[in-house]
Amino acid sequence: MLMDTYNRFDVTFTHGKDSKLYDEGGKEYIDFASGIGVNSVGYGHPSWVKAVSEQSGTLAHVSNLYHTRPAADLAARLAKLSGLSNVFFSNSGAEANEGMIKLARKYSHDKYGAGRSTIVTLNQSFHGRTVTTLAATGQDSFHKHFFPFTGGFVHAPANDINALKTLSSDICAVMLEVVQGEGGVLPVDTAYLKAVSDLCRERGWLLLVDEVQTGIGRCGSWFAFQQAGIIPDAVTFAKGIAGGLPFGGLIAGEKCKDTLGRGDHATTFGGNPVCAAAAMATLDILDDVLNDVKSKGEYIMSRLNELPGLSDVRGMGLMIGAAVDGNPRETVCKLLEAGLVTLTAGTNVIRLLPPLVITYEEIDRGLEIMKEVLK
C-alpha cells in the first residue's frame, strides 16, 4: 500500500504518445502538465527510447567511484549550454538545491572564515521538500510539522532590491528562481535580477539560481537566467533534463567550480549512465524545438486571455499560469474529466507545463477543452 501523501486525481494512466496520455479505459487526454514539467519530450519519442534501451542493456550503474562516458559527455554539454564550468549530478531538484546550498556555505567559509553563512531566498519561492530546502522555501504553508528546520535562511520580498540592501553582514548568497513556479507562476522582474546580480558582486555574495523547473528549455532558452542577461555563480536543474527519468544537478561557475572537493559531497545514484543517456537524447530532441518554445507560449497565453473565468495570464515560454475564478483544484478536476491534464499553483492559479515538443494541433485541442469547461 502506498502512503497517502498525495491528493491524487481519480485516474490511472497506462501509456502515452507524443503529448497525449491514455488511461486504463483507453480514454485520451491532452497533456498540459508533462508530469510537473518533467516529460519535456513527450511520451515514447523514438530517439529517447532508443538511447535508454541501448544504455540499459550496456551499463546501468557503477557508482561515482568510476568514470562513465554518458556522464562525462553530458557534463561537458551542460557546461557549454549554461556558460558555466563544473557539474555535479544528483537525482532530484531538492537534492541539487541541497548541493548548491552546501557549495555556497563552503565557498564563503573558505574565503571569509566562519560567521558568514546565511542564504537569502525570496517570498513565494519553492526549493524542495527536504528539511533544509523547506527552510529555504519562502512560503509559510510549508513551514510546519517538521521542526526544527535547518537554520541559516532569511526571506525577502521579490522585486525589492532595497530589502536586500538592508540585510546584515552574515550573508553568503542569494538564491532565487527566475519564475516562481510553485508560488503561482510568478516571473521575477528582469531589472530586479540584474540589480541582485550587481549587489552580489559588490558584496561578495554568491548568486544562486534554482532552475529545477525553469531550466532545460522550459522558458524558451536552455536556462531562464540567460534571458535576464545575468551570469549566476551556480545554477541547479532537474525535472525536464532526462525526459521522465529521475535526474538533476548543479553547475558551478568559474568562481566556485573547485569549492566542493573530494569527500565534500556525494550521492550513490547521481550521474547514472541510463539517466545520463536519456538526458543526452533529450537535449538532442530539444535542439530541434527550442526556438519554437517562446512562440508556442505566446500563442497559448493569447488564447487564454480570451477565455472566461481566467485573469492575470502570465508566464515565460511554456511555463504558464492564470488566476481562475473559484477553486482551482475543482477546475483542474473538471478539465481532467473532459480530457485535459493541467496543474495548480499558489492559491488560485491554473498552471500549464506542456511538453516542449507539443504541436499546435495538440495545443488547439487542449485549448478547446479549456474553453468548453470554463464557459
ABEGO torsion letter per residue (X at the ends): XBBBABBBBBBBBABBBEABBBBAAGBBBBBAAGGGGABAAEBGBAAAAAAAAAAAAABABAEAABBBAAAAAAAAAAAAAAGBBBBBBBABAAAAAAAAAAAAAAAAAAAAEBGBABBBBBBGBBAEABAAAAAABABAAABBGAOBBBBGBBBBBBGBAAAAAABBAABABBBBBABBAAAGGBBBBAAAAAAAAAAAAAAGBBBBBBAAAABGGAAGBABAAAAAGBBBABBBBBGAAAGGBBBBEBBBBAAAAAABBBGABBBAABGBAAAAAAAAAAAAAAAAAAAAAAAAAAAAAAAAAABBGBBGBBEBEABBBBBBBEBAAAAAAAAAAAGBBBBBBEAABBBBBBBAABBAAAAAAAAAAAAAAAX
